[in-house]
Amino acid sequence: MAQNPVDLRSDTVTRPSPGMRAAMAAALVGDDVLGEDPTINRLQAEVAALLGHEAALFVPSGSMANQIALKVHCEPGDEVIVADGAHMSWHEMNAATAIAGVHLFAVGKAGLFDGADVEAAFKPASTLASPTRLVSVENTHNRAGGVVWPRERLDSVVTTARRLGLRLHLDGARLMNAATASGCPPAELSRPFDTVALAFSKGLGAPVGSVIAGARPLIERAHRFRKMLGGGMRQAGVLAAAALYALTHNVPRLAEDHANARFLAENLARVPGLSVDPATVMSNIVMVDLDARMPPVRDVVARLGAEGILCFAFGARRIRLVTHLDVDREGCARAAAAFAKVV
């Protein structure tokens, strides 16, 4: 009998567990646009407390949460400082320009920057340049390989931004991975920011949904933009129930994903033709670089697929692998063996 594929394309490919499905089926629901869905109201209150903020708003996706944050904080023509390779720049279909009307200014390297980078990029309001309005931090940083921000870097960015009068947004789609890897409570990582986005459909294993959290006046303003963007949902408590289940059951096991990613990286580092540094694997993402002797990355990905290992090309010579709750240690071992065979 053929084995099931090992799907390492993303931690978004997970499917609801039986327990999560049962929680969804049993959810109390109401009209959320009218503020009457009790399960969504409970989720928003619990996440606001978890992240150390006054209020939170449930939205369909992380991209919508980020776009709402841009509209809450900025006016068209404003500039936003982001890290090189930020999700907002690469994976949100240029919505920052098309929807919020802002310009993203990338700084730093490998997903990180510091206060000096913010100072150098800062543009005050004038008739000569679009003003810098917001600084956005992505933690963990996807394209940098799931890197977790060092606390001193975060503090440097926050201190400088506040001194310059800038607002702060945390793209914390994988914030619970960052909290698990760093040992810092989520509120400690998110409280310095004016708004925080947290996704449930990545490492937490829910089928859909994110939240944006912040001070109550900001979240009241976010309600307007959620409706404007088509994110007003009705009896969506069934989705909020999945998110609540994920927070209770799937956060403690994120350390397992991180351990599996390191195991995978250590095994791949021994395969000739691959460049993998296990020391850089801080959460659940492994970046694999092919040396010049290897076939084109698309060919390697196709050959791995034929071996039952699903993954994405993430550059001309790079493959991204993401561990999650549907991939166990045995699956990671199969993936490493398939790489050795294909390469």
ROKOL-506812 format. One record per residue (C-alpha): residue number from 1; chain; x negated, z, y negated. Coordinates in Angstrom, 3 decimals. Each point is the difference from the previous one (the first is absolute). Layout:
<sites>
{site NUM,'A',{X,Z,Y}} ...
</sites>
This chain:
<sites>
{site 1,'A',{0.000,0.000,0.000}} {site 2,'A',{-1.351,-0.968,-3.437}} {site 3,'A',{-0.901,2.887,-2.279}} {site 4,'A',{1.784,0.460,-3.299}} {site 5,'A',{-1.972,-1.263,-2.997}} {site 6,'A',{-2.073,2.470,-1.985}} {site 7,'A',{1.253,-0.590,-3.530}} {site 8,'A',{-2.697,0.913,-2.521}} {site 9,'A',{1.267,-2.260,-2.800}} {site 10,'A',{1.367,2.888,-2.089}} {site 11,'A',{1.560,3.447,0.199}} {site 12,'A',{3.188,-1.671,-1.262}} {site 13,'A',{0.734,-1.462,3.458}} {site 14,'A',{1.117,3.295,1.538}} {site 15,'A',{3.506,0.321,1.434}} {site 16,'A',{2.253,3.049,-0.314}} {site 17,'A',{-0.397,2.473,2.847}} {site 18,'A',{3.056,1.191,1.953}} {site 19,'A',{-0.036,3.226,-2.010}} {site 20,'A',{-0.072,-1.882,-3.277}} {site 21,'A',{2.834,-2.271,1.116}} {site 22,'A',{2.071,3.043,0.944}} {site 23,'A',{-0.615,1.528,-3.429}} {site 24,'A',{1.073,-3.244,-1.658}} {site 25,'A',{3.171,-0.183,2.079}} {site 26,'A',{0.944,3.570,-0.903}} {site 27,'A',{-0.720,-0.276,-3.738}} {site 28,'A',{2.592,1.060,-2.529}} {site 29,'A',{0.510,-2.801,-2.518}} {site 30,'A',{1.633,-0.774,-3.335}} {site 31,'A',{-0.352,-2.467,-2.862}} {site 32,'A',{-3.515,0.471,-1.320}} {site 33,'A',{0.550,-2.103,-3.136}} {site 34,'A',{2.549,2.662,-0.912}} {site 35,'A',{-2.450,2.742,1.022}} {site 36,'A',{2.230,1.041,2.892}} {site 37,'A',{-2.164,-0.560,3.074}} {site 38,'A',{-0.903,3.513,1.223}} {site 39,'A',{-2.861,-1.138,2.233}} {site 40,'A',{-1.659,-1.981,-2.782}} {site 41,'A',{0.474,2.922,-2.401}} {site 42,'A',{-1.660,2.301,2.518}} {site 43,'A',{-2.901,-2.414,0.524}} {site 44,'A',{-0.576,-0.378,-3.725}} {site 45,'A',{-0.025,3.769,-0.544}} {site 46,'A',{-2.351,0.638,2.929}} {site 47,'A',{-2.447,-2.728,-0.992}} {site 48,'A',{-0.050,1.108,-3.642}} {site 49,'A',{-0.975,3.494,1.173}} {site 50,'A',{-2.541,-1.390,2.472}} {site 51,'A',{-1.694,-2.008,-2.748}} {site 52,'A',{0.173,2.715,-2.647}} {site 53,'A',{2.391,-1.812,-2.338}} {site 54,'A',{3.435,0.670,-1.470}} {site 55,'A',{1.944,-2.894,1.475}} {site 56,'A',{-0.250,-3.027,2.280}} {site 57,'A',{1.862,-3.262,0.563}} {site 58,'A',{0.452,-1.780,3.339}} {site 59,'A',{-0.671,-3.753,-0.188}} {site 60,'A',{-0.136,-2.777,2.606}} {site 61,'A',{-3.735,-0.740,-0.148}} {site 62,'A',{-3.380,1.088,-1.269}} {site 63,'A',{-0.334,-3.141,-2.088}} {site 64,'A',{3.274,0.849,-1.759}} {site 65,'A',{-1.225,3.559,-0.588}} {site 66,'A',{-3.151,-1.331,-1.657}} {site 67,'A',{1.903,-2.517,-2.112}} {site 68,'A',{2.442,2.679,-1.142}} {site 69,'A',{-2.967,2.145,-1.008}} {site 70,'A',{-1.443,-2.838,-2.057}} {site 71,'A',{3.308,-0.480,-1.794}} {site 72,'A',{0.445,3.736,-0.545}} {site 73,'A',{-3.400,0.363,-1.633}} {site 74,'A',{-0.701,-3.341,-1.666}} {site 75,'A',{1.296,-2.610,-2.400}} {site 76,'A',{-0.508,-3.733,0.585}} {site 77,'A',{-3.491,-0.990,-1.060}} {site 78,'A',{-1.573,3.357,0.847}} {site 79,'A',{-3.071,0.260,2.190}} {site 80,'A',{-0.336,2.108,3.161}} {site 81,'A',{-3.321,1.075,1.498}} {site 82,'A',{-0.124,-0.327,3.801}} {site 83,'A',{-2.712,0.033,2.636}} {site 84,'A',{-1.569,-3.201,1.225}} {site 85,'A',{2.147,-1.298,2.863}} {site 86,'A',{3.030,2.107,-0.940}} {site 87,'A',{3.252,-0.556,1.883}} {site 88,'A',{1.694,-0.725,-3.336}} {site 89,'A',{-2.423,-2.899,-0.520}} {site 90,'A',{-0.135,-1.438,3.518}} {site 91,'A',{3.245,0.699,1.808}} {site 92,'A',{2.867,0.218,-2.485}} {site 93,'A',{0.380,-3.721,-0.799}} {site 94,'A',{-1.251,0.431,-3.583}} {site 95,'A',{3.111,2.058,-0.723}} {site 96,'A',{-1.912,2.042,-2.577}} {site 97,'A',{-0.115,-3.092,-2.201}} {site 98,'A',{3.303,-1.589,1.007}} {site 99,'A',{2.152,3.147,-0.091}} {site 100,'A',{-1.727,2.675,-2.084}} {site 101,'A',{-1.847,-2.476,-2.216}} {site 102,'A',{-3.263,1.924,0.141}} {site 103,'A',{-3.591,-1.052,0.612}} {site 104,'A',{-1.960,1.680,2.806}} {site 105,'A',{-3.646,0.628,-0.891}} {site 106,'A',{-2.131,0.674,3.092}} {site 107,'A',{-2.984,2.348,-0.148}} {site 108,'A',{-2.325,1.722,2.429}} {site 109,'A',{-1.118,-0.973,3.466}} {site 110,'A',{1.179,0.588,3.574}} {site 111,'A',{3.350,1.376,-1.141}} {site 112,'A',{-1.454,2.703,-2.240}} {site 113,'A',{-0.846,0.449,-3.661}} {site 114,'A',{-0.717,2.924,-2.294}} {site 115,'A',{0.547,1.296,-3.492}} {site 116,'A',{-2.828,-2.113,-1.400}} {site 117,'A',{1.717,-3.146,1.302}} {site 118,'A',{3.255,1.061,-1.657}} {site 119,'A',{-1.805,0.642,-3.287}} {site 120,'A',{-1.746,-3.378,0.122}} {site 121,'A',{3.245,-1.884,0.740}} {site 122,'A',{2.162,1.882,-2.514}} {site 123,'A',{1.490,-2.037,-2.829}} {site 124,'A',{1.729,1.905,-2.811}} {site 125,'A',{3.123,-1.371,-1.620}} {site 126,'A',{-1.009,-2.549,-2.644}} {site 127,'A',{0.653,-3.521,-1.189}} {site 128,'A',{-3.021,-1.213,1.990}} {site 129,'A',{0.828,0.855,3.619}} {site 130,'A',{2.802,1.080,2.290}} {site 131,'A',{-0.072,3.790,0.183}} {site 132,'A',{-0.896,1.859,3.156}} {site 133,'A',{3.020,2.104,0.941}} {site 134,'A',{-0.389,1.117,3.608}} {site 135,'A',{-2.563,0.760,2.684}} {site 136,'A',{1.060,-0.551,3.618}} {site 137,'A',{-1.871,1.511,2.953}} {site 138,'A',{0.589,-1.150,3.608}} {site 139,'A',{-0.631,2.773,2.552}} {site 140,'A',{-0.749,-0.921,2.732}} {site 141,'A',{-1.217,-3.416,-1.100}} {site 142,'A',{1.111,-2.735,2.367}} {site 143,'A',{-2.431,-2.863,-0.624}} {site 144,'A',{-2.942,2.378,-0.240}} {site 145,'A',{0.653,1.012,3.617}} {site 146,'A',{2.246,3.015,-0.442}} {site 147,'A',{-2.493,1.775,-2.235}} {site 148,'A',{0.996,3.502,-1.140}} {site 149,'A',{-0.746,0.865,-3.602}} {site 150,'A',{-2.577,2.800,-0.415}} {site 151,'A',{1.474,2.814,-2.018}} {site 152,'A',{-2.726,-0.152,-2.665}} {site 153,'A',{0.792,-3.681,-0.612}} {site 154,'A',{3.700,0.756,-0.388}} {site 155,'A',{-0.751,2.837,-2.395}} {site 156,'A',{-2.284,-2.249,-2.044}} {site 157,'A',{2.669,-2.703,-0.305}} {site 158,'A',{2.757,2.471,-0.864}} {site 159,'A',{-2.070,1.838,-2.611}} {site 160,'A',{-1.091,-3.203,-1.724}} {site 161,'A',{3.457,-1.559,0.072}} {site 162,'A',{1.573,3.091,-1.544}} {site 163,'A',{-2.650,0.133,-2.729}} {site 164,'A',{0.755,-3.628,-0.852}} {site 165,'A',{3.758,0.595,-0.033}} {site 166,'A',{0.655,-2.133,3.084}} {site 167,'A',{2.697,0.513,2.597}} {site 168,'A',{-0.808,0.275,3.698}} {site 169,'A',{1.671,-1.464,3.103}} {site 170,'A',{-0.977,0.685,3.605}} {site 171,'A',{0.681,-2.787,2.487}} {site 172,'A',{0.128,2.421,2.907}} {site 173,'A',{1.531,-2.309,2.582}} {site 174,'A',{-2.316,1.666,2.531}} {site 175,'A',{-0.331,3.287,-1.886}} {site 176,'A',{0.716,2.048,3.121}} {site 177,'A',{-2.977,-1.683,1.658}} {site 178,'A',{-2.115,0.999,-2.991}} {site 179,'A',{1.252,3.588,0.189}} {site 180,'A',{-0.696,0.153,3.729}} {site 181,'A',{-3.499,-1.445,-0.336}} {site 182,'A',{-1.013,2.138,-2.989}} {site 183,'A',{1.714,3.236,1.020}} {site 184,'A',{1.602,0.170,-3.467}} {site 185,'A',{3.755,0.698,-0.243}} {site 186,'A',{1.977,-3.026,-1.217}} {site 187,'A',{1.056,1.832,-3.170}} {site 188,'A',{-3.631,0.673,-0.866}} {site 189,'A',{-0.747,-3.723,0.150}} {site 190,'A',{3.145,-1.149,-1.782}} {site 191,'A',{0.800,2.649,-2.616}} {site 192,'A',{-2.531,-1.295,-2.601}} {site 193,'A',{1.880,-3.325,-0.181}} {site 194,'A',{3.066,-0.785,-2.097}} {site 195,'A',{1.577,-1.963,2.849}} {site 196,'A',{-0.764,-0.255,3.710}} {site 197,'A',{1.130,-2.567,2.574}} {site 198,'A',{0.144,0.995,3.678}} {site 199,'A',{0.944,-2.357,2.850}} {site 200,'A',{1.763,0.990,3.225}} {site 201,'A',{-0.318,-3.390,1.725}} {site 202,'A',{-3.768,0.036,0.488}} {site 203,'A',{-1.787,2.745,1.943}} {site 204,'A',{3.077,2.225,0.010}} {site 205,'A',{1.881,-2.413,2.257}} {site 206,'A',{3.357,-0.351,-1.775}} {site 207,'A',{1.559,-3.484,-0.071}} {site 208,'A',{0.402,-0.249,-3.775}} {site 209,'A',{-0.227,1.944,-3.239}} {site 210,'A',{-2.216,1.582,-2.641}} {site 211,'A',{0.427,2.504,-2.805}} {site 212,'A',{-1.233,0.241,-3.556}} {site 213,'A',{-0.413,3.563,-1.273}} {site 214,'A',{-0.668,1.443,-3.434}} {site 215,'A',{1.481,2.000,-2.851}} {site 216,'A',{3.796,-0.086,-0.142}} {site 217,'A',{0.237,-2.152,-3.177}} {site 218,'A',{-2.289,-2.602,1.572}} {site 219,'A',{2.020,-0.084,3.217}} {site 220,'A',{3.234,-0.320,-1.979}} {site 221,'A',{-1.557,-3.039,-1.676}} {site 222,'A',{-1.117,-1.246,3.432}} {site 223,'A',{3.643,0.014,1.151}} {site 224,'A',{0.781,-2.671,-2.576}} {site 225,'A',{-2.861,-2.235,1.135}} {site 226,'A',{0.840,0.470,3.684}} {site 227,'A',{3.488,-1.318,-0.718}} {site 228,'A',{-1.415,-2.815,-2.122}} {site 229,'A',{-2.289,-1.089,2.843}} {site 230,'A',{2.805,0.026,2.569}} {site 231,'A',{-1.123,3.208,1.692}} {site 232,'A',{3.243,1.912,-0.353}} {site 233,'A',{1.133,0.796,3.552}} {site 234,'A',{3.291,1.346,1.235}} {site 235,'A',{0.318,1.948,3.269}} {site 236,'A',{-3.753,0.006,0.471}} {site 237,'A',{-0.196,3.514,1.381}} {site 238,'A',{-0.712,-1.578,3.371}} {site 239,'A',{-3.315,-1.161,-1.492}} {site 240,'A',{-0.705,3.297,-1.711}} {site 241,'A',{0.587,1.765,3.317}} {site 242,'A',{-2.806,-2.056,1.525}} {site 243,'A',{-2.285,1.010,-2.873}} {site 244,'A',{0.884,3.683,0.421}} {site 245,'A',{-0.677,-0.248,3.727}} {site 246,'A',{-3.355,-1.636,-0.751}} {site 247,'A',{-1.032,2.766,-2.382}} {site 248,'A',{0.810,2.643,2.614}} {site 249,'A',{-1.355,-1.668,3.124}} {site 250,'A',{-2.510,-2.689,-0.936}} {site 251,'A',{-2.191,1.561,-2.683}} {site 252,'A',{-1.746,2.467,2.355}} {site 253,'A',{-0.993,-2.819,2.339}} {site 254,'A',{-1.733,-2.143,-2.656}} {site 255,'A',{-3.301,1.640,0.984}} {site 256,'A',{0.405,-1.690,3.380}} {site 257,'A',{0.143,-3.410,-1.697}} {site 258,'A',{-3.165,0.832,-1.926}} {site 259,'A',{-1.801,1.097,3.164}} {site 260,'A',{1.085,-3.191,1.773}} {site 261,'A',{-1.276,-2.108,-2.894}} {site 262,'A',{-3.404,1.684,0.179}} {site 263,'A',{-0.066,-0.447,3.795}} {site 264,'A',{0.786,-3.692,-0.449}} {site 265,'A',{-2.660,-0.404,-2.703}} {site 266,'A',{-2.657,1.733,2.126}} {site 267,'A',{0.691,-2.334,2.913}} {site 268,'A',{0.090,-3.131,-2.144}} {site 269,'A',{-3.275,0.965,-1.677}} {site 270,'A',{-1.689,-0.543,3.372}} {site 271,'A',{1.242,-3.603,0.323}} {site 272,'A',{-2.653,-2.593,-0.999}} {site 273,'A',{1.186,-2.298,-2.757}} {site 274,'A',{2.248,2.609,-1.613}} {site 275,'A',{-0.831,2.154,-2.987}} {site 276,'A',{1.936,3.283,0.004}} {site 277,'A',{-1.079,3.264,-1.597}} {site 278,'A',{1.859,2.927,1.618}} {site 279,'A',{-1.185,2.283,-2.815}} {site 280,'A',{2.221,-1.900,-2.455}} {site 281,'A',{3.159,0.499,2.082}} {site 282,'A',{1.738,2.805,-1.870}} {site 283,'A',{3.612,-0.481,1.102}} {site 284,'A',{1.820,-2.529,2.205}} {site 285,'A',{-1.513,-3.326,-1.128}} {site 286,'A',{-3.049,-1.707,1.520}} {site 287,'A',{-1.634,-3.010,-1.647}} {site 288,'A',{-1.938,-2.307,2.325}} {site 289,'A',{-2.403,-2.581,-1.428}} {site 290,'A',{-1.124,-3.016,2.043}} {site 291,'A',{-3.606,-1.106,-0.324}} {site 292,'A',{-0.999,-3.608,-0.674}} {site 293,'A',{-0.262,-0.829,3.719}} {site 294,'A',{3.672,0.682,0.611}} {site 295,'A',{2.769,-2.624,-0.059}} {site 296,'A',{2.355,-0.125,-3.006}} {site 297,'A',{2.035,3.148,-0.371}} {site 298,'A',{3.284,-1.806,0.699}} {site 299,'A',{-1.375,-1.119,3.376}} {site 300,'A',{-1.083,3.524,0.922}} {site 301,'A',{3.423,1.364,-0.975}} {site 302,'A',{1.703,-2.677,2.112}} {site 303,'A',{-2.201,0.751,3.014}} {site 304,'A',{0.670,3.710,-0.333}} {site 305,'A',{3.723,-0.764,-0.126}} {site 306,'A',{-0.317,-1.878,3.289}} {site 307,'A',{-1.536,3.196,1.435}} {site 308,'A',{2.977,2.056,-1.230}} {site 309,'A',{-1.718,1.466,-3.063}} {site 310,'A',{1.849,-0.726,-3.251}} {site 311,'A',{-1.880,0.251,-3.296}} {site 312,'A',{-0.270,-1.584,-3.437}} {site 313,'A',{-2.771,-1.953,-1.672}} {site 314,'A',{-0.844,1.835,-3.203}} {site 315,'A',{-2.569,-2.329,-1.482}} {site 316,'A',{-2.211,-2.948,0.891}} {site 317,'A',{-2.016,2.105,2.482}} {site 318,'A',{2.034,3.196,0.202}} {site 319,'A',{2.690,1.375,2.327}} {site 320,'A',{2.098,3.081,-0.763}} {site 321,'A',{1.153,2.329,2.779}} {site 322,'A',{2.523,2.782,-0.655}} {site 323,'A',{0.831,2.817,2.424}} {site 324,'A',{3.434,1.613,0.072}} {site 325,'A',{2.425,1.937,2.181}} {site 326,'A',{0.679,-2.997,2.273}} {site 327,'A',{-3.705,-0.406,0.890}} {site 328,'A',{-1.608,2.602,2.238}} {site 329,'A',{-3.621,0.582,1.057}} {site 330,'A',{0.412,-2.306,2.999}} {site 331,'A',{1.207,-2.757,-2.318}} {site 332,'A',{-3.074,0.444,-2.194}} {site 333,'A',{-2.225,-0.247,3.074}} {site 334,'A',{1.772,-3.229,0.986}} {site 335,'A',{-0.561,-1.364,-3.494}} {site 336,'A',{-3.724,0.784,0.092}} {site 337,'A',{-0.336,-1.633,3.425}} {site 338,'A',{1.847,-3.094,-1.224}} {site 339,'A',{-2.330,-0.314,-2.995}} {site 340,'A',{-3.007,0.217,2.303}} {site 341,'A',{1.473,-2.695,2.237}} {site 342,'A',{0.990,-2.351,-2.817}} {site 343,'A',{-3.156,0.408,-2.042}} 
</sites>
